[in-house]
Amino acid sequence: MLYSISIWTIVLIGCYGIGLGLLNGLRAYPVARLGDRAVIAVWLGILALALALLTTGLFLPLSPWVGGGFFLGFLLLAFRSKSTRSEVATFYRQISAWQIVIYFGVALAIAAFVSQPVIWEDTGLYHYSVIRWLAEFGTVPGIALLFANFGFTSAWFAFAAPLNPDILAARASTIANGLIFLLAVLQFGLSLSRIWHKQAQLTDGWIVVCYGCILPIILATDFMSIILISASPDIPALFLVIATAWTILLTETAANETQEYTKNNQTVSLFLAIGAFSIKLTALPLLFVTGLWFLFRYSLNPFNHRWLLHQMALAALFGLLLVPFFLSGIITSGCPLYPSGAFCLDLPWSPDQETSESIAKSTHGWISWYGTPPEGVSPLRWALGHWFKEFGNKVMVSLIVSTIAAAIYLLVGKNRHRVVSRWLIALAVTEIVFFLFTAPFNRFVLPYLFIVPALAISTYLQSFKASELLGRLKISVPFFATGLVTAAVLFSILSVQKDYTRFIVPPPLMQIDAVQKQVNDVRYFSPPGKELCWAVELPCAYTAKGVKLRDPAQGIQAGFVRD
């Protein structure tokens, strides 16, 4: 726990400085509240590091020294700006001792929760293995030939690689996801505090409703809590959907209330959407709708065609941030959008067509997931019948109905935020339809199910000033802080279950006695039976076929090619 809290605190402080430097460089959100700028800055700092490390992985192993070098280098560049130094000083002067106590109470509770044993299968299957490949060798050509899932590219794996040093013996796989969850809880607390003090804006109510629904679902449901306690990129992708939609709402409400608009605010939302896509391909609709908003929202004036040209040029410039992501996919699998077969190249390390089709069906060919239907029965009807039997999917359908009802309320009722409502509705509908046709997993669609209902609820509360009910609650800050820390300490003590090393570091990943196998000149370790790789020594695979070393003299770090 102490390791997790220490790393989170260092990364949050550093990423705040890095992101603030980017905000000042972009001249975005110049009049936003300090707390909002802090949250945006931390997200920008995290994504800047993730994208920089993904790029560096093309050339170098992502060791803790490399990660620390980028962290300090970016921080020094950011602090060259006088405005950045001044704002950091102003922000920290406003932090009280009790707020620090509350922060460490929240961090301790979250650290205790994520310091449980990792049991999410995908982390054992390939997440942690990819992180270790990046940490030890960087991006390795043809690694998808060793095991198809190793070809999945994610900037989140690159971000996590330096945070998992060998000295910790596979104990830090949950650090990155715990950091994101902590950031979400802190933003939720910030918005709730503003409501208590009658300082809330529409965006605060929206955040409270969104996170008030999503955070308990993640903590209370076994499936989502298991994913949180893992190295899965699903968690940052989920919260980046909320962060991107929040910045769009922040931009539009500011423009609506002040009748002024700072065009550079849009670049932040686009940067977040690009970062989300580089972390998880499922964020494609998020990038698509955010890109349309970036290009056309303020470009419809026929006398302002220069704006559209400017936005197109800026979008192309920001699009270059995706080049390392595409290159990583080409290097590992020959496909820039792996596991999608779109734009694949015929390279010596490209998987054969049968393997590509198999991995594509396992990720987004959901109609084939339920087996072969009886003769005369439509495959779609057969798949829908099985899909709807699951309780979680029934809940998803009810939330989709809620989204439709909320959209009607926002578009038909008296709503001075109708413009932003249209864009957030477009975002939610596009993503929901995308997932229903490709991979209707609850965890992928979860944040989109609350975007529109949360906007309808927060708009209603703002219109009728019902949020003042929370403002009437008088809670002593010292009392709240003391209770929070006491509860966090008790929870952390109960969670260790006599394994007192967890007070220092999380428990290690599962240890498997792997069997050494060989195909051609490739020697690898294979877990027995249905076991997974987890923390098995590299290279770990399952049943490697038709693969050989790309350069036997250099070994596995040079990569693999087809036999």
Steps between C-alpha positions, in 0.01 A plus 500: 500500500779739587663441162172564319423820691856628454500438124151647458591815690821553304331434164198720578719793605734458205227449242321806635810706424550339158137541402490857625793577274301355207191700596700821511675412176166438331345802677199284580247556779662826611211600729398154624494435873826379655356162592373436147832605351676265743292200392548581131872552556547162671322324213715684245817417692413130522417475131807700397718252689312200361531618139866596546581159648310321224714690249821427690412130515554487125872554567579426866384276786267687734697453820434701819800716407347587162161573656656709775707690246193598299313590818772736623575636153138591430468651846807720452370617162164586653655698783695717260172690463454774757120471479524128577717560805269777618185290464654201676593725791149648511338157490708355782450807717126432489535141623422469870644249746163329529479457124837325508369272775192422289719427197712246687187345652351447154833379360541253788152356447555459125850357553355242739234407246733460200762319709301180470625206293453547125262240358387666174585240235602745228781632720634147536431424136688792346476840681793449734702314238472793256600742778810292572592473131484880477700546821775258398519530121266776379272432202605162359441415131268206436414433863142421393638182338599374843148557631235698311395719797857626544437708189245721678646850518412735785664817627382389844738205493780742411401727790494206742831346386734731700273465805566124513873463581645150535590569863129492591464145364168549316332690785418830327260399222208691658686829557388671177130413530495596867640840404216565253237388748648732764486792256132427426414484871682828564308674221174358635587634846594841357167536319305377802679752721402781265136393523521501880643852492244622241778566247391237250463536125324266258824306448526426874152352513574296188820358651327418829219312323734318259754394759230449760372220275821367346732489804265283712444267203876450466546441872188295572479266201742208499565521128597868488695494829705208369588704191594800718741277693700417189713653225205529260484806270120482530513714816682805357297472178181508707598808700637680194153484346369693802798738497459581129124552525556716809743731318252535211229591752740737677582676172141529381353620832774764530425622147126498570520693826762760404420523126876467450695207372867407520568283197802334659273326752399261224855372463487357853194287422661379176823414685305298758311313228824421316649377825197279563526349151871430547412316820205299367376461143145493631528879547471545122144648519618736775777625272261521204233713674755715683678557169175613335431735790855633474467566127147624453350629825622856448570482127150525353513875440549545122706814565734303725636238260853572621399352835420165339832496315678587823319222687574247227870586507503481879315167497755361253781619727343334803436192289876451482477393865343177373794413274692315778186299574466394136871426472491284813218297351690456174817393681331247729247353256521669158161665562471864615156436653560148629298285562302660218613381160464848348809640324716196589835465327655182368814495713722206600343510846136549399276222638327278243143577397351217706657632820394857425139395437497293819623784721259743332203271575610467862505877550225650284319217322249460782233315301735198486559499878197285580575210271322376191123557491258219415413453138255759373566744786655838421850539655411854613176384664684211663775727636254765623300238686807377688630854554176621657492212749783661697382728781764765427378530142142550616622786717686639199179502295315683778776762511480540123128571541590755769744662257225531238259653752765744624586599143136579427480712817813694406399562139130571548491674837613852584875465514750778447774241457337340198811527281725304731212258561499414131872426497492288814196313369686441172799371699291261709285371213795449264695301756202291617413405141867425428525262795169328435620414148858404593555392862205561738705467818363685803840639595550662160164674482466588871609868493288581193185377673522779758614800293155610384294404809754681719466813285120486523510457878760772557308737269179434693673555834654823377170628361307440821792563734441161655877472550466750785367211708854368521623846587290491816703210635742635756793268543809595695810454286717382795228255601466368144877470455546319830218257422631435149854427613379279786280300261784473246744371764250242627422390143871465417562293816210268423603461135854373559378162636820439701719575198662805656735554206196647323536806722817570297440349155210317330508119484686340207332352197440127490810285469473217246741212443534531125639236263771594252411429137660569164381570148776534239763717674256663743511375856211614716326421828148363489264476800356151552138415427270800501732715711600848382839667466458750787858572616671211318845580363511642147435381239178341621248366249244224473528304177735682264497373141668603175730757659875546512744765621539799274873522581635198695817692588301763694243264647142583595559875525535514120154350460342217305400414143283237338660168428 
